[in-house]
Structures are given as C-alpha cells and as structure tokens.
C-alpha cells in the first residue's frame, strides 16, 4: 500500500476474527494468543512503512471469519430481521464488548 502512495488502509479481517479455529476468539470467551500473531505482524509492518490502519471490529456479513451473526449464534439469539438482535440483546452485546 505504501509503495502505491496509500497512507491509510482498511484491514477488514484484522479485527473481525471470531468463530473459527484460527480466529482471535474461536469460541465465546476463549481467546488464543498465538492467533494474534499475523495481525500483530501486519500492524507492525504498517507502522514501519508509515501506513495507518483502520480496523473494523465487526461487520454486517455472515462470512467465514465471523461477525455479528457469530455472536448471535453463540447466544442462540434471533438471526431474523437481518440480525438486528445484535444491537438489542444485552448478552450478545456484552459478548461483543468483551471481544
């Protein structure tokens, strides 16, 4: 990115990493320190070359790397209304807040 003149990049999967064996948080409340290694390296490299990184913490999609639907499934919360319970279910929100 820096070689192309970019000063800021949005690194979608550096922060959204839940629900798979290689995720930061593979299962609710269980974090794997070594799963942070690649993200740590990417952030160090970005800093080294002077690129700022925007790291989203959750997304609206139901992708393999997790997102708000993963948090809903962990609590067996409703997936209806496009996962609106992510914003209204106190237990789901607490799980996200501790993530």
C-alpha positions in Angstrom: 0.0 0.0 0.0 2.8 2.4 0.9 4.6 1.7 -2.4 1.4 2.8 -4.2 1.2 6.0 -2.2 -1.5 4.9 0.2 -1.4 6.4 3.7 -4.4 4.6 5.2 -5.8 1.1 4.6 -8.9 -0.6 6.0 -7.9 -4.1 7.1 -11.2 -5.9 7.4 -10.0 -9.2 8.8 -7.5 -7.7 11.3 -10.3 -7.1 13.8 -13.2 -9.3 12.7 -11.9 -12.6 13.8 -14.4 -14.8 15.7 -15.8 -18.3 15.4 -13.2 -20.3 13.6 -10.2 -22.3 14.9 -7.7 -19.6 13.6 -9.7 -16.7 14.9 -8.7 -14.5 17.8 -11.8 -15.8 19.7 -12.6 -19.3 18.2 -15.5 -19.8 20.7 -17.3 -17.4 23.0 -14.9 -16.2 25.7 -11.9 -18.2 24.6 -9.0 -16.2 23.1 -5.9 -17.8 21.6 -2.9 -15.6 21.9 -0.9 -17.1 19.0 -3.8 -16.4 16.7 -3.0 -12.7 17.1 0.5 -13.2 15.6 -0.4 -12.4 12.0 -2.4 -9.3 12.9 0.4 -8.1 15.1 2.9 -8.5 12.3 0.6 -6.7 9.8 0.2 -3.8 12.2 3.9 -3.6 12.9 4.7 -3.6 9.2 2.1 -0.9 8.5 3.7 1.3 11.2 7.1 0.6 9.9 6.2 1.9 6.4 4.0 4.8 7.7 0.6 3.4 6.8 -2.3 3.9 9.2 -4.7 1.1 9.6 -8.5 1.2 10.1 -9.5 -2.0 11.9 -13.3 -2.7 11.9 -14.3 -4.7 15.0 -17.4 -6.3 13.5 -19.3 -6.4 10.2 -22.7 -7.0 8.8 -22.0 -10.1 6.8 -22.1 -13.8 7.7 -18.6 -14.7 6.4 -16.1 -17.4 7.4 -14.1 -15.1 9.7 -17.0 -14.2 11.9 -19.0 -11.1 12.5 -22.2 -10.1 14.3 -24.0 -13.3 13.2 -21.4 -15.4 15.0 -22.1 -13.5 18.2 -25.9 -14.1 17.7 -25.3 -17.9 17.2 -23.2 -18.1 20.3 -26.2 -17.0 22.3 -28.8 -18.7 20.1 -30.3 -15.3 19.5 -32.6 -14.5 16.6 -31.0 -14.1 13.2 -34.2 -12.6 11.9 -34.6 -9.0 10.7 -31.0 -9.2 9.3 -29.5 -9.9 12.7 -31.0 -6.9 14.5 -30.7 -8.6 17.9 -27.0 -8.0 17.8 -27.8 -4.4 18.7 -30.6 -5.2 21.2 -29.8 -8.4 23.0 -27.8 -7.5 26.2 -25.9 -10.8 26.4 -24.9 -10.6 22.7 -23.8 -7.0 23.1 -21.8 -7.9 26.3 -20.0 -10.7 24.4 -19.1 -8.3 21.7 -18.0 -5.6 24.2 -15.6 -8.0 25.8 -14.2 -9.2 22.5 
